[in-house]
Amino acid sequence: MNTVWNSIVTVLKEKLSDPNFQIFYSSTKPINYLENILTLKVDSQFSKAWVMEKCDPLIKVFFKDTEYENIVLNIIVEEPQEEEPAALPLFKRPVSNVSNRLNPKFSFENFIAGNNNRFAHAAAMAVAKSPAKAYNPLFIYGPVGIGKTHLLHAICWYLIKINPGIKVKIVTSEKFTNELINSIKDRNVKNFKNNYRNIDVLLVDDIQFLAGKETTQEEFFHTFNELHGNNKQIVMTSDRPPKDIPTLQDRLRTRFTWGLIADIQPPELETRIAILKKITEINNIIISDEILHFVATQIPSNVRELEGALTRIVAYSSLLNTEATLSIASNVIRDIVTIKQERPLTISLIKRKACDYFNIDFDRLSSKNRTRDLAYARQIAMYLARELTNVSLPKIGENFGNRDHTTVMHACDKIKNLIDTDSNTKNIINILISSIKNAGA
């Protein structure tokens, strides 16, 4: 066993970043190696998910074409015993009023974990159980409507349940910006700083909207430093990873990567069905599995749209004073699809969304400029125009500065290959498709 384990430690130390290797080495212990099965012990469900996602593929590649090429990891979880709670202080801290701003349905118990979000879910649980211990900050990113805000609220609910006196602040980046602007206008910046720096946990939703706001970024930089330096937990969500947030100060971009970055992708069919079943359970809705399966197959990407469709089906059947049927569900889904089709997707919309994402001027996308970043954005927009519209290649070329159709073909082929080989490009495509379709709805 020692030979196998030492080889794994050596390759992971080489392949992983230093913080990630420390996460692995500090939380993982070898137990035994028997008949190609290496049993490891970890200290949490999060560590198990992390090892399987980050380390297992590297281990399999390393041992390929060796006597250990059929190695299988068997990971058992043995969480440390919780210490007895200390005696309560004579004077308790005031109870947090953050619950007034939380969605009561957004708890860990109501969150459905699937292959698309298991890693982010495990990371959020780990942070909730042990704030500022290992994953600080926690940065969760993914397309709109797939559970990022749910996880933020779930962390808050867990924290105030375990420790009612904890000081938790959950805001959107827009609210952070507005409060800062108001404090400057009212000449009360000191109070603003006290509100954000004398807390135990800060959770910020949609952090990407700090892009381009220099004053807000300056203040958030100092707030981040103060909290992180005092060992306070920071959690952020975004629709993209830190490296892809445009006009974000490099010093903030670097700090956002200090801890752990976890992505959430659109849910698979089985997960969508499980989400719908959980919604019916929470709301005491009686509806057939056949209808749930139908809804899940028709709405492939957005959890909010899933819930909205189910709500409409229930409301429709209630108004008709009849049981929900597949026929009613079909009519409701058809109405939703019809609403989306009333505003067909256009190349102009696709170009505008690409420009918003890459933070470039609309006209530059059709210019003769061939700088690397601009060419990449243009190729992605061309690919999306080919995939999301029925416009011919020559017409697409016309919309991008009268370029030849062969240029469009080359762009589409290049992005198609990148989607298969580059996870960053694949993520950008998913984000933009979601954004474009939501705008067209």
C-alpha positions as CSV (number, residue, x, y, z in Angstrom):
1,M,0.0,0.0,0.0
2,N,2.8,2.4,0.8
3,T,4.1,2.3,-2.8
4,V,0.7,3.2,-4.2
5,W,0.0,5.9,-1.6
6,N,3.5,7.5,-2.0
7,S,3.1,7.6,-5.8
8,I,-0.3,9.3,-5.4
9,V,1.0,11.9,-3.0
10,T,3.9,12.6,-5.4
11,V,1.7,13.1,-8.5
12,L,-0.9,15.2,-6.7
13,K,1.7,17.4,-5.2
14,E,3.0,18.0,-8.7
15,K,-0.4,18.4,-10.4
16,L,-2.4,20.3,-7.8
17,S,-1.9,23.9,-6.6
18,D,-0.3,24.1,-3.1
19,P,-3.7,25.1,-1.4
20,N,-5.5,22.2,-3.1
21,F,-2.7,19.7,-2.3
22,Q,-2.9,20.8,1.4
23,I,-6.7,20.2,1.3
24,F,-6.1,16.7,0.0
25,Y,-3.2,15.8,2.3
26,S,-4.7,17.2,5.5
27,S,-8.1,15.5,5.1
28,T,-7.2,12.2,3.5
29,K,-5.6,9.1,5.2
30,P,-4.9,5.7,3.5
31,I,-6.4,2.6,5.1
32,N,-5.5,-0.3,2.9
33,Y,-5.0,-1.5,-0.6
34,L,-6.5,-4.8,-1.6
35,E,-7.3,-6.2,-5.1
36,N,-7.0,-2.9,-6.9
37,I,-9.1,-1.1,-4.3
38,L,-7.4,1.7,-2.4
39,T,-9.5,2.6,0.7
40,L,-9.1,6.1,1.9
41,K,-10.6,7.8,5.0
42,V,-11.6,11.5,4.8
43,D,-13.1,13.8,7.4
44,S,-16.3,15.0,5.6
45,Q,-18.7,14.4,2.7
46,F,-17.2,17.5,1.1
47,S,-13.7,16.0,1.2
48,K,-15.1,12.8,-0.4
49,A,-16.7,14.8,-3.2
50,W,-13.6,16.9,-3.6
51,V,-11.2,13.9,-3.9
52,M,-13.4,12.2,-6.4
53,E,-13.8,15.2,-8.6
54,K,-10.3,16.7,-8.4
55,C,-7.9,13.8,-7.6
56,D,-9.4,10.6,-9.0
57,P,-9.0,11.6,-12.7
58,L,-5.4,12.6,-12.1
59,I,-4.7,9.3,-10.3
60,K,-6.2,7.2,-13.1
61,V,-4.2,9.0,-15.8
62,F,-1.0,8.6,-13.7
63,F,-1.4,4.8,-13.3
64,K,-2.5,4.2,-16.9
65,D,-0.5,1.4,-18.5
66,T,1.0,0.3,-15.2
67,E,0.2,-2.6,-12.9
68,Y,-2.1,-0.3,-11.0
69,E,-4.1,1.0,-14.0
70,N,-7.3,-0.6,-12.7
71,I,-7.1,1.1,-9.3
72,V,-10.4,2.1,-7.7
73,L,-10.8,4.6,-4.9
74,N,-13.1,3.5,-2.0
75,I,-13.6,6.6,0.2
76,I,-15.1,6.3,3.6
77,V,-16.2,9.3,5.6
78,E,-15.4,9.6,9.3
79,E,-16.4,13.0,10.6
80,P,-14.7,14.2,13.8
81,Q,-16.8,14.1,16.9
82,E,-18.2,17.5,17.8
83,E,-16.9,19.0,21.0
84,E,-19.3,19.6,23.9
85,P,-20.6,23.1,23.6
86,A,-18.9,25.5,26.0
87,A,-20.9,27.1,28.8
88,L,-23.0,30.0,27.7
89,P,-21.6,33.4,28.5
90,L,-23.4,35.5,31.1
91,F,-24.4,38.0,28.4
92,K,-25.4,36.6,25.1
93,R,-24.8,38.5,21.8
94,P,-27.9,39.8,20.2
95,V,-29.8,37.4,18.0
96,S,-29.3,37.9,14.3
97,N,-32.1,39.4,12.3
98,V,-30.8,38.1,9.0
99,S,-33.7,35.5,8.9
100,N,-36.0,38.4,8.0
101,R,-34.3,38.5,4.6
102,L,-34.0,34.8,3.9
103,N,-36.3,32.6,1.9
104,P,-37.7,29.9,4.3
105,K,-37.7,27.3,1.5
106,F,-34.0,27.8,0.7
107,S,-32.5,25.4,3.2
108,F,-30.0,22.5,2.8
109,E,-32.8,20.1,3.5
110,N,-34.7,21.4,0.4
111,F,-31.7,21.5,-1.9
112,I,-31.4,18.7,-4.4
113,A,-27.8,17.6,-5.0
114,G,-27.0,16.0,-8.3
115,N,-24.0,15.6,-10.5
116,N,-24.3,19.2,-11.7
117,N,-24.0,20.8,-8.2
118,R,-22.7,18.1,-5.8
119,F,-19.3,19.7,-5.3
120,A,-20.8,23.2,-4.7
121,H,-23.3,21.8,-2.3
122,A,-20.7,19.9,-0.3
123,A,-18.5,23.0,-0.2
124,A,-21.4,25.2,1.1
125,M,-22.1,22.6,3.8
126,A,-18.5,22.5,4.9
127,V,-18.4,26.3,5.2
128,A,-21.7,26.3,7.2
129,K,-20.3,23.7,9.6
130,S,-16.9,25.3,10.0
131,P,-16.8,29.0,8.9
132,A,-13.4,30.3,8.0
133,K,-11.6,27.1,8.7
134,A,-10.5,26.0,5.2
135,Y,-12.5,27.4,2.3
136,N,-12.3,31.1,2.6
137,P,-13.5,32.7,0.5
138,L,-15.9,30.2,-1.1
139,F,-16.8,31.3,-4.7
140,I,-19.7,29.6,-6.3
141,Y,-20.5,30.3,-10.0
142,G,-22.9,29.2,-12.7
143,P,-25.7,30.3,-15.0
144,V,-28.8,32.1,-13.7
145,G,-31.6,30.2,-12.0
146,I,-29.8,27.0,-10.9
147,G,-29.4,27.2,-7.2
148,K,-26.6,29.6,-6.2
149,T,-28.8,31.9,-4.2
150,H,-30.4,28.8,-2.6
151,L,-27.0,27.7,-1.3
152,L,-26.3,31.2,0.1
153,H,-29.6,31.2,2.1
154,A,-29.0,27.6,3.2
155,I,-25.6,28.6,4.7
156,C,-27.3,31.5,6.6
157,W,-30.1,29.3,7.9
158,Y,-27.6,26.7,9.1
159,L,-25.4,29.2,10.8
160,I,-28.2,31.0,12.7
161,K,-29.7,27.7,13.7
162,I,-26.5,26.4,15.2
163,N,-25.4,29.8,16.7
164,P,-28.3,32.3,16.9
165,G,-26.0,35.1,18.1
166,I,-23.7,34.9,15.0
167,K,-23.4,38.1,13.0
168,V,-24.3,37.2,9.4
169,K,-24.8,39.7,6.5
170,I,-26.2,38.6,3.2
171,V,-26.5,41.1,0.3
172,T,-26.4,41.4,-3.4
173,S,-23.5,43.3,-4.9
174,E,-26.1,45.9,-6.0
175,K,-27.3,46.4,-2.5
176,F,-23.7,46.7,-1.3
177,T,-23.1,49.4,-4.0
178,N,-26.3,51.3,-3.2
179,E,-25.6,51.3,0.6
180,L,-22.1,52.6,-0.1
181,I,-23.4,55.4,-2.4
182,N,-26.0,56.4,0.2
183,S,-23.4,56.5,2.9
184,I,-21.2,58.8,0.9
185,K,-24.1,61.0,0.1
186,D,-25.1,61.2,3.7
187,R,-21.5,61.5,4.9
188,N,-21.9,58.4,7.0
189,V,-19.2,56.1,5.5
190,K,-18.0,55.1,9.0
191,N,-21.3,53.6,9.8
192,F,-21.3,51.7,6.5
193,K,-17.8,50.3,7.3
194,N,-18.9,49.2,10.8
195,N,-22.0,47.4,9.3
196,Y,-19.8,45.4,6.9
197,R,-16.7,44.8,8.9
198,N,-17.9,44.0,12.4
199,I,-19.5,40.7,11.3
200,D,-18.7,37.0,11.4
201,V,-19.9,36.0,7.9
202,L,-20.4,38.0,4.7
203,L,-22.3,36.5,1.8
204,V,-22.6,38.4,-1.5
205,D,-24.8,37.4,-4.4
206,D,-24.0,38.3,-8.0
207,I,-20.5,39.6,-7.2
208,Q,-19.9,40.0,-11.0
209,F,-21.9,43.3,-10.9
210,L,-19.0,44.9,-9.1
211,A,-17.4,45.0,-12.6
212,G,-16.7,48.6,-13.7
213,K,-17.6,50.2,-10.4
214,E,-14.2,51.5,-9.2
215,T,-15.3,53.1,-5.9
216,T,-17.3,50.1,-4.9
217,Q,-14.4,47.7,-5.8
218,E,-12.1,49.9,-3.7
219,E,-14.4,49.6,-0.7
220,F,-15.1,45.9,-1.1
221,F,-11.3,45.3,-1.4
222,H,-10.8,46.9,2.1
223,T,-13.9,45.1,3.5
224,F,-12.6,41.8,2.2
225,N,-9.1,42.4,3.7
226,E,-10.6,43.3,7.1
227,L,-12.8,40.3,7.3
228,H,-10.4,37.8,5.9
229,G,-7.6,39.1,8.0
230,N,-9.8,38.6,11.1
231,N,-10.6,35.1,10.1
232,K,-14.2,35.8,9.1
233,Q,-15.9,33.8,6.4
234,I,-16.7,35.3,3.0
235,V,-19.0,33.6,0.4
236,M,-19.7,34.9,-3.1
237,T,-21.7,33.9,-6.1
238,S,-21.3,34.9,-9.7
239,D,-22.5,33.9,-13.2
240,R,-18.9,33.3,-14.2
241,P,-15.5,32.5,-12.6
242,P,-13.3,35.3,-11.2
243,K,-10.9,35.3,-14.2
244,D,-13.8,36.0,-16.6
245,I,-15.3,39.0,-14.7
246,P,-14.5,42.0,-16.9
247,T,-13.0,45.2,-15.5
248,L,-12.4,43.7,-12.1
249,Q,-9.3,44.9,-10.3
250,D,-6.6,42.2,-10.4
251,R,-6.1,42.4,-6.6
252,L,-9.8,41.5,-6.1
253,R,-9.6,38.8,-8.8
254,T,-6.6,37.2,-7.0
255,R,-8.4,37.3,-3.6
256,F,-11.5,35.7,-5.0
257,T,-9.3,32.7,-5.8
258,W,-7.6,32.4,-2.4
259,G,-10.1,29.8,-1.1
260,L,-12.3,27.4,-3.1
261,I,-14.0,27.9,-6.4
262,A,-17.0,25.6,-7.1
263,D,-19.2,25.7,-10.2
264,I,-22.9,24.7,-10.7
265,Q,-24.1,23.5,-14.1
266,P,-27.7,23.1,-15.4
267,P,-29.3,20.0,-13.8
268,E,-29.6,16.6,-15.5
269,L,-33.1,15.1,-16.2
270,E,-33.0,12.9,-13.0
271,T,-32.1,15.9,-10.9
272,R,-34.8,18.0,-12.5
273,I,-37.4,15.4,-11.6
274,A,-36.1,15.2,-8.1
275,I,-36.3,19.0,-7.8
276,L,-39.9,18.9,-8.9
277,K,-40.7,16.2,-6.4
278,K,-39.2,18.2,-3.6
279,I,-41.2,21.2,-4.6
280,T,-44.4,19.1,-4.5
281,E,-43.4,17.8,-1.1
282,I,-42.7,21.3,0.4
283,N,-46.0,22.7,-1.0
284,N,-48.1,19.6,-0.3
285,I,-48.9,19.3,-4.1
286,I,-50.5,16.0,-5.3
287,I,-49.5,15.4,-8.9
288,S,-48.5,12.3,-10.9
289,D,-44.9,11.3,-11.7
290,E,-45.8,11.2,-15.3
291,I,-46.5,15.0,-15.3
292,L,-43.3,15.7,-13.4
293,H,-41.3,13.7,-15.9
294,F,-43.0,15.6,-18.8
295,V,-42.2,19.0,-17.3
296,A,-38.6,18.0,-16.5
297,T,-38.1,16.9,-20.1
298,Q,-39.6,20.1,-21.6
299,I,-37.6,22.6,-19.4
300,P,-34.0,21.5,-19.5
301,S,-31.9,24.2,-17.8
302,N,-33.5,26.6,-15.3
303,V,-34.8,25.6,-11.9
304,R,-36.8,28.7,-11.6
305,E,-38.6,27.9,-14.8
306,L,-39.3,24.4,-13.6
307,E,-41.0,25.7,-10.5
308,G,-42.9,28.3,-12.5
309,A,-44.2,25.7,-14.9
310,L,-45.3,23.5,-12.0
311,T,-47.0,26.4,-10.3
312,R,-48.9,27.3,-13.5
313,I,-50.1,23.7,-13.9
314,V,-51.4,23.5,-10.4
315,A,-53.1,26.9,-10.7
316,Y,-54.7,26.0,-14.0
317,S,-56.1,22.7,-12.7
318,S,-57.3,24.4,-9.5
319,L,-59.2,27.1,-11.5
320,L,-60.8,24.3,-13.6
321,N,-61.6,22.5,-10.4
322,T,-60.1,19.3,-11.8
323,E,-57.1,17.0,-11.2
324,A,-53.9,18.0,-13.0
325,T,-53.5,15.9,-16.2
326,L,-50.9,15.5,-18.9
327,S,-53.2,17.3,-21.2
328,I,-53.3,20.4,-18.9
329,A,-49.5,20.2,-18.4
330,S,-49.1,20.1,-22.2
331,N,-51.2,23.2,-22.7
332,V,-49.3,25.1,-20.0
333,I,-45.9,24.1,-21.4
334,R,-47.1,25.0,-24.9
335,D,-48.1,28.4,-23.5
336,I,-44.7,28.9,-22.0
337,V,-42.9,27.8,-25.3
338,T,-45.2,30.0,-27.3
339,I,-44.4,33.0,-25.1
340,K,-40.7,32.4,-25.7
341,Q,-41.3,32.0,-29.5
342,E,-43.1,35.3,-29.7
343,R,-39.7,37.0,-29.4
344,P,-37.4,35.0,-31.8
345,L,-33.7,35.0,-31.0
346,T,-31.8,37.4,-33.3
347,I,-28.2,37.8,-34.2
348,S,-28.4,41.4,-32.7
349,L,-29.5,39.9,-29.4
350,I,-26.7,37.3,-29.4
351,K,-24.1,40.0,-30.3
352,R,-25.4,42.3,-27.5
353,K,-25.2,39.5,-24.9
354,A,-21.7,38.5,-26.0
355,C,-20.7,42.2,-25.8
356,D,-22.1,42.4,-22.3
357,Y,-20.3,39.3,-21.2
358,F,-16.9,40.3,-22.6
359,N,-17.4,44.0,-21.8
360,I,-16.7,45.2,-25.3
361,D,-18.5,47.9,-27.4
362,F,-21.2,46.5,-29.7
363,D,-19.6,48.0,-32.9
364,R,-16.2,46.4,-32.2
365,L,-17.7,42.9,-32.6
366,S,-18.2,43.6,-36.3
367,S,-15.0,45.7,-36.8
368,K,-11.9,44.5,-38.6
369,N,-10.0,44.4,-35.3
370,R,-8.4,41.0,-34.9
371,T,-6.9,41.2,-31.4
372,R,-7.0,37.9,-29.7
373,D,-9.6,38.7,-27.1
374,L,-11.9,40.4,-29.6
375,A,-11.5,37.6,-32.1
376,Y,-12.4,35.0,-29.4
377,A,-15.6,36.9,-28.5
378,R,-16.5,37.3,-32.1
379,Q,-16.1,33.6,-32.8
380,I,-18.2,32.7,-29.8
381,A,-21.0,35.0,-31.0
382,M,-20.8,33.5,-34.5
383,Y,-21.0,30.0,-33.1
384,L,-24.1,31.0,-31.0
385,A,-25.7,32.6,-34.0
386,R,-25.2,29.4,-36.0
387,E,-26.6,27.2,-33.1
388,L,-29.5,29.4,-31.9
389,T,-30.9,30.8,-35.2
390,N,-31.9,29.6,-38.6
391,V,-29.8,32.3,-40.3
392,S,-27.6,31.1,-43.1
393,L,-23.8,31.3,-42.9
394,P,-23.5,34.1,-45.4
395,K,-26.1,36.1,-43.5
396,I,-24.3,35.6,-40.3
397,G,-21.1,36.8,-41.9
398,E,-22.9,39.9,-43.1
399,N,-23.9,40.7,-39.5
400,F,-20.3,40.5,-38.4
401,G,-18.8,43.1,-40.7
402,N,-19.5,41.5,-44.0
403,R,-17.2,38.5,-43.3
404,D,-17.1,35.6,-45.7
405,H,-19.2,32.5,-44.9
406,T,-15.9,30.4,-44.7
407,T,-14.8,32.7,-41.8
408,V,-18.1,31.8,-40.0
409,M,-17.5,28.1,-40.6
410,H,-14.0,28.4,-39.3
411,A,-15.2,30.2,-36.1
412,C,-17.9,27.6,-35.5
413,D,-15.5,24.7,-35.9
414,K,-13.0,26.3,-33.6
415,I,-15.5,26.9,-30.8
416,K,-17.0,23.5,-31.2
417,N,-13.5,21.9,-30.7
418,L,-12.9,24.2,-27.7
419,I,-16.2,23.2,-26.1
420,D,-14.9,19.6,-26.1
421,T,-11.4,20.4,-24.8
422,D,-11.7,23.6,-22.8
423,S,-14.0,23.7,-19.8
424,N,-13.8,27.5,-19.6
425,T,-15.2,27.9,-23.2
426,K,-17.9,25.4,-22.5
427,N,-18.9,27.3,-19.4
428,I,-19.0,30.6,-21.3
429,I,-21.2,29.0,-23.9
430,N,-23.6,27.7,-21.3
431,I,-23.8,31.1,-19.5
432,L,-24.5,32.9,-22.8
433,I,-27.1,30.5,-24.0
434,S,-28.9,30.8,-20.7
435,S,-28.7,34.6,-20.9
436,I,-29.8,34.8,-24.5
437,K,-32.7,32.5,-24.0
438,N,-33.9,34.3,-20.9
439,A,-33.7,37.6,-22.8
440,G,-35.7,36.1,-25.6
441,A,-38.4,34.7,-23.3
